[in-house]
Amino acid sequence: MAVTVLVPTALQKFTNNQATLQCVGSTVAELFDSLEQVCPGIKSRICDEEGKPRRFLNLYVNSEDIRFLDGTATPLKDGDEVSIVPAVAGG
């Protein structure tokens, strides 16, 4: 099952400067493992030691924030789009 992953510029050094990748996974957590196989070192930038997304990143499946779905257990299907979006803060 192919899932499109949209990678922010800050992480593209791990993807050979590719902004989009095709990966596999039936859940967001499995997608992280697939990303790590294709782009070694990227998972530690996306996830903490417990496998949870880092606080400064927002993850969306088809424009829906995974925090309001099932988190990393959010199911994925063929053709889904996962966006990795760095959090922006300011004052």
PyMOL commands that set and color helices and strands:
alter all, ss='L'
color gray80, all
select helices_A, chain A and resi 9-14+28-38+43-46+66-68+71-73
alter helices_A, ss='H'
color red, helices_A
select strands_A, chain A and resi 2-6+20-24+57-61+64-65+81-86
alter strands_A, ss='S'
color yellow, strands_A
deselect
rebuild
show_as cartoon
